[in-house]
């Protein structure tokens, strides 16, 4: 091997530029690693931060509920509206519904049906069942929006399909009357039954009357008596007269069977906590 070839095998010391480049690569590599670690850390902290924020909004909403109903604190609608607003303006659906109710009734704020319907809509668009029903009530009565029975049925149905028993009762009533939807007694009794089985007194009465007259269901005095009786037991006095008619032809053993059923059902309904929305619009000024 000649001298020229031998010299090619001897490692050349790195130049100054190469030494700087190598150092820069190490620094950049460290910076990239630190950045990736920071991003990962922030990504992991976002759910915890979101959870904390959600808990705070929920706490504000519950404080509004306490002031609205006077639970553990003196009832104060101004305070209720304040706490509802704090959470509502940050997107909390039930607080938006609660604030809508404050505006609907003029509790703690100046009464404003248009603003009420706007807050109901915000909450309804997030799937809040109570707000869906409340918006339907606004359309049914023309409060804050142009009266539109079709829209009322649309929103009642959405809430009813989420299991809201008051909305189921209202939807049944619309179906029975033909308000915003073709008149359909069978469809009406279907929704009355769903609401009645959840303890809605108005729906229990309507289902009892349907059995008494055979409207949408086969005529059945025994079923009529049971549903009318449980409605009266739970405070729906409007069914008392029909109850007397339904009872008139029963034998003693039939009445005893009905009483056992009523006792079990009453325990089921009265033995559970109240599940109504925090600031509810009455749903029964609906007849007529």
C-alpha positions in Angstrom: 0.0 0.0 0.0 1.5 3.3 -1.0 1.8 6.4 1.2 -1.0 8.2 -0.5 -3.4 5.4 0.3 -2.2 5.1 3.9 -2.9 8.8 4.5 -6.5 8.3 3.4 -7.0 5.8 6.2 -5.9 8.2 9.0 -9.0 9.8 10.6 -9.1 13.6 10.0 -9.8 15.7 13.1 -13.2 17.4 12.9 -13.2 21.0 11.7 -14.5 23.8 13.8 -17.7 24.0 11.8 -18.3 20.3 12.2 -17.8 20.6 16.0 -20.4 23.4 16.1 -22.9 21.5 14.0 -22.6 18.4 16.3 -23.2 20.5 19.4 -26.2 22.2 17.7 -27.7 18.9 16.9 -27.4 17.8 20.5 -29.0 21.0 21.7 -31.8 20.8 19.1 -32.4 17.1 20.0 -32.8 18.1 23.6 -35.1 21.0 22.8 -37.4 18.7 20.7 -37.5 16.1 23.5 -38.4 18.8 26.1 -41.1 20.2 23.8 -42.7 16.8 23.2 -42.6 16.2 26.9 -44.3 19.5 27.6 -47.0 18.9 24.9 -47.7 15.5 26.4 -47.9 16.9 29.9 -50.4 19.6 28.7 -52.5 17.1 26.8 -52.7 15.0 30.0 -53.6 18.0 32.1 -56.5 19.2 29.8 -59.0 16.5 30.9 -58.3 17.2 34.5 -58.7 21.0 33.9 -61.9 20.4 32.0 -63.3 18.2 34.7 -62.5 20.8 37.3 -64.2 23.5 35.2 -67.3 21.3 34.7 -67.5 20.6 38.5 -67.4 24.4 39.1 -70.2 25.1 36.7 -72.3 22.2 38.2 -71.7 23.7 41.6 -72.9 27.1 40.5 -76.0 25.6 38.9 -76.8 23.7 42.1 -76.4 26.8 44.2 -78.9 28.5 41.9 -81.3 25.6 42.4 -81.0 25.9 46.2 -81.8 29.6 46.1 -84.6 29.1 43.6 -86.4 26.5 45.8 -85.1 27.7 49.2 -83.3 24.4 49.9 -80.9 24.9 52.9 -81.0 28.7 52.3 -83.7 31.4 52.3 -85.5 31.4 49.0 -84.0 34.2 46.9 -84.8 34.5 43.2 -82.2 37.2 42.6 -79.5 35.0 43.9 -80.8 32.1 42.0 -80.8 34.0 38.7 -77.2 35.3 39.5 -75.8 31.8 40.0 -77.8 30.3 37.0 -76.4 33.1 34.8 -72.8 32.5 35.9 -73.0 28.9 34.8 -75.4 29.5 31.8 -73.1 32.0 30.2 -70.4 29.4 30.2 -72.6 26.8 28.5 -74.1 24.8 31.3 -77.4 23.4 29.9 -79.4 23.0 33.1 -78.3 26.4 34.3 -79.5 27.9 30.9 -82.8 26.2 31.5 -83.0 27.5 35.0 -82.2 31.1 33.9 -84.9 30.7 31.2 -87.4 29.8 33.9 -86.4 32.9 35.9 -87.1 35.1 32.8 -90.3 33.1 32.0 -91.8 33.9 35.4 -90.0 37.1 36.2 -88.3 35.6 39.2 -85.1 37.5 40.2 -85.1 39.3 36.8 -87.5 41.3 34.8 -90.0 39.1 33.1 -89.0 38.6 29.4 -90.6 35.8 27.5 -88.3 36.3 24.5 -85.2 36.0 26.6 -86.7 33.0 28.3 -87.2 31.2 25.0 -83.7 32.0 23.9 -82.2 30.4 27.0 -84.5 27.4 26.7 -83.3 27.0 23.1 -79.6 27.2 24.1 -80.2 24.4 26.6 -82.5 22.4 24.3 -79.8 22.4 21.6 -77.6 20.6 24.1 -80.2 18.0 24.7 -81.5 19.1 28.1 -84.9 17.3 28.4 -86.5 20.0 30.6 -85.5 22.8 28.2 -86.8 20.8 25.2 -90.2 20.6 27.0 -90.1 24.2 28.1 -89.4 25.4 24.6 -92.3 23.3 23.4 -94.5 25.0 26.0 -93.4 28.4 24.7 -94.4 27.4 21.1 -97.7 26.0 22.3 -98.7 29.1 24.1 -96.9 31.6 21.9 -94.8 33.0 24.7 -91.6 34.6 23.5 -92.0 33.0 20.1 -94.7 32.8 17.4 -97.3 30.2 18.4 -96.8 27.1 16.5 -98.3 23.8 17.5 -96.2 21.9 15.0 -93.0 23.2 16.7 -94.5 22.5 20.1 -95.0 18.9 19.2 -91.5 18.7 17.7 -89.9 19.8 20.9 -92.3 17.8 23.1 -91.4 14.7 21.1 -87.7 15.2 21.5 -88.1 15.5 25.3 -90.5 12.6 25.5 -88.1 10.3 23.6 -85.5 11.2 26.3 -88.0 9.9 28.9 -89.3 13.2 30.3 -92.7 12.2 31.7 -94.2 15.7 31.6 -93.3 16.0 27.9 -94.7 12.5 27.3 -98.0 13.7 28.9 -98.0 16.9 26.8 -97.3 15.0 23.7 -100.1 12.6 24.4 -102.4 15.5 24.9 -101.4 17.0 21.6 -101.9 13.7 19.8 -105.3 13.3 21.4 -106.4 16.7 20.4 -104.8 16.8 17.0 -102.7 19.9 17.9 -99.7 20.1 15.6 -100.0 16.5 14.6 -102.8 14.3 13.2 -105.3 13.3 15.8 -104.5 9.8 17.0 -106.0 8.4 20.2 -103.9 5.3 20.1 -100.7 7.4 19.9 -102.1 9.6 22.7 -102.6 6.7 25.1 -99.2 5.3 24.2 -97.5 8.4 25.5 -100.0 8.8 28.4 -99.0 5.3 29.5 -95.3 6.0 29.4 -95.8 9.1 31.5 -98.3 7.4 33.9 -95.9 4.6 34.6 -93.3 7.2 35.7 -95.8 8.7 38.2 -97.2 11.6 36.2 -100.7 12.3 37.8 -102.1 14.1 34.8 -101.2 11.2 32.5 -102.6 8.7 34.9 -105.9 10.5 34.9 -105.9 10.8 31.1 -105.1 7.1 30.8 -107.9 6.2 33.2 -110.4 8.3 31.2 -109.2 6.6 28.0 -110.0 3.2 29.5 -113.3 4.4 30.8 -114.4 5.6 27.4 -112.5 3.1 25.3 -110.7 5.9 23.4 -107.4 4.6 22.0 -107.6 1.4 24.2 -110.2 -1.3 24.7 -112.9 -0.1 27.2 -112.0 -1.5 30.6 -113.6 -0.2 33.8 -111.2 -2.1 36.0 -108.1 -0.5 34.3 -109.9 2.9 34.4 -110.5 2.6 38.1 -106.9 1.6 38.8 -105.3 4.5 36.9 -107.9 7.1 38.1 -107.5 5.9 41.7 -103.7 6.2 41.7 -104.0 9.6 40.0 -106.3 10.8 42.9 -104.0 9.2 45.5 -101.1 11.2 44.1 -103.0 14.4 44.2 -104.8 14.7 40.8 -108.3 15.5 42.1 -109.7 16.0 38.7 -110.3 12.3 38.3 -112.6 11.9 41.3 -115.9 12.0 39.5 -114.8 9.5 36.8 -113.4 7.3 39.6 -116.9 7.0 41.2 -118.3 5.9 37.8 -115.6 3.4 37.1 -115.9 1.8 40.6 -119.7 1.4 40.6 -119.8 -2.1 39.0 -117.0 -3.9 40.8 -117.2 -6.9 43.1 -115.5 -6.9 46.4 -112.6 -9.1 45.3 -112.0 -7.0 42.3 -111.7 -3.9 44.5 -109.3 -5.7 46.8 -107.1 -6.7 43.8 -107.1 -3.1 42.6 -106.2 -1.8 46.1 -103.2 -4.1 46.2 -102.0 -2.8 42.8 -102.6 0.8 43.8 -100.7 0.3 47.1 -97.7 -1.1 45.3 -97.7 1.6 42.7 -98.1 4.4 45.2 -95.1 3.1 47.1 -93.1 3.0 43.9 -93.9 6.6 43.1 -93.9 8.2 46.5 -90.9 6.3 47.7 -88.5 8.0 45.3 -86.9 11.4 45.3 -88.4 14.2 43.3 -87.0 14.2 39.8 -88.5 17.3 38.4 -86.3 19.9 36.7 -84.8 22.5 39.1 -87.0 25.4 37.9 -90.0 23.9 36.2 -92.8 25.5 34.2 -96.2 24.1 35.1 -97.4 21.8 32.4 -101.1 21.4 33.2 -102.5 24.9 32.4 -102.7 23.1 29.1 -106.3 22.0 28.7 -109.0 24.0 27.1 
